[in-house]
């Protein structure tokens, strides 16, 4: 389960997106849920009963962390139409 801080310097919109990825947890009771969607090649891996819940949870967290990192890169690029203005004290 990811518990680390959200990257700093993100606009409010991307901060919210990153927070949602961090709070997207693996559910042992419904292991079909996966952050990449139904068409992902990871789905086959998840449904393989030879893979333990611990391994699945680790892979789930790795995917979520990749999405957080991607969200931060997109926001920091300055080219995202999703970016919302930062509060005045963070803009500097």
N, C-alpha and C positions, 0 to 999 in steps of 0.2 A: 504494500500500500504506500503510495507516494505521500509524503508528509512535508517535504522541503518547502522553502519559500518560493513564491512566484518571482520570476526575474524582475528586477527593478527597471525603471525607466520606460515602462510600457504605458500607452494611452489607456484610458479607462475601458474602452471596448475590448482591446486585446488582453488587458489584465483580466477581464471577466472571462474571456475565452480560455485563457491559460488556467484560470482557477477551475473552470468546468472540467478541463482535461485532468487536472490534479485530483479532483473529487470524483472522477470516473473510476470506480473500483470494480475489481473482478468479483463476480458473484458465484460462489461455489454451488449454490442451489439452482442457478440457471446459467451454466457455463456456455450457453450458446451466444450470450451477449459478448460482442467484441467491438472495439471502437472503430474498426475499419469497415464494417458493414458486411453484408451477406456475400458479396462477390470476392472478398479477400481470399487469397491462398492460405492465410492464417486460419481460416475457419476449419479447414480439413485438419490442421494440427490440433485445434481445440477439441474436436470431436473424436480424436484418437484416444481411446481409453488407456493406451500405454503411457500417456503423458499424465504426470501427477498434477494435482491441484496446485502444488507449490510451484512447479515449472510453469504452469499456465498463468498463475498470478504474476510470476516474475516477467513473463513475456508480455502480459497485459500492461504491467507497469512500465516496461521498456518502451512499448508503443505509445503509451500516454506521455512519457517523458520526451519522446521524439516529437510529438505534436506540440508540447509546450515549447520546446526549443525552436520548432518551425514557426510557431506563432510569434515568438520573440524576434526572430530574424525578419519576419514579414513586417512587423511593426517598426522595427529599427531601420528598415530600409527606407522609410519615408515615402513609399509609393503605394501604400495600401489605402484604398478608398474607405475601408472600414475604420480607419483611425479617427478617433474623436480628439478634440483639443485636450491637452493635458492641463491640469490645474496650474495656475501661474507660478506657484512655488516649485513645481517640477519641470517647467519648461526650460529653465536656465541650465 
